[in-house]
Amino acid sequence: MRFVFRWLLLSLLLIPLRAPAADLPPRFDRPIAPGGPDAALIHEAVLHFVNAERRRNGRAPLEGDPRLARAAADHAANMAARRAMAHRLPDAKAGKLAQRLAGQGVTFRRAGENIGMEKAYRLLGRPISARAAGCAFTYADTGAPVPPHSHASLANSAVARWMASAGHRANILAAGFRRMGAGAALDPAGPACGDVYLAQTFAG
């Protein structure tokens, strides 16, 4: 466990997160269940933070698309099952983005995809105590316990990290995209009490 936290502290950028918007309903603040994120809540929360960034940058908001959300959720689940974060997976039916969209009946002129991975607990972005037993992590700066992610905090963290990466940011702010779907899946056996794989799919 000590090695895991040293790796986290040394290899990850400390990206400041924007506070979750006050207009997200309280249901988004519920901790993510051990079985993983709720599909509808994570889609809506990611869309909320993406559109906040688009408005901040003078772009029109995206519409939520349930077919794109299903494509993203299926890809997130595939990545979690394989423990591999990639746009292409060795899957005969859904290995490529075009296959995933076709499988959901999505028509498009332009499409894109962002993927990412977060920890199940809010371990990234602040120094964490290396002396943790089980999942009882603490923040090194305050000694406060590290909570599990909620749908709001997970979406907030993921969108902040995508916005800090040029290629992912370009997808989020692209003027040619009109629709978006997002999904997430949990690998409970990931280091430090679980990895959450995320995908967001865009179409125009």
Buried (B, 14 or more C-beta within 10 A) or exposed (E): EEEBBEEBBEEEEEEEBBEBEEEBEEEBEEEBEEEBBBBEBBBBBBBBBBBBBBEEEEBEBBBBBEBBBBBBBBBBBBBBEBEEBEBEBEBEEBBBBEBBBBBBEBEBEEBBBBBBBBBBBBBBBBBBBBEBEEEEBBBBEEEEEBEBBBBBBBBBBBBBBBBEBEEBBEBBBBEEBBBBBBBBBBBEEBBBBBBBBBBBBBBB
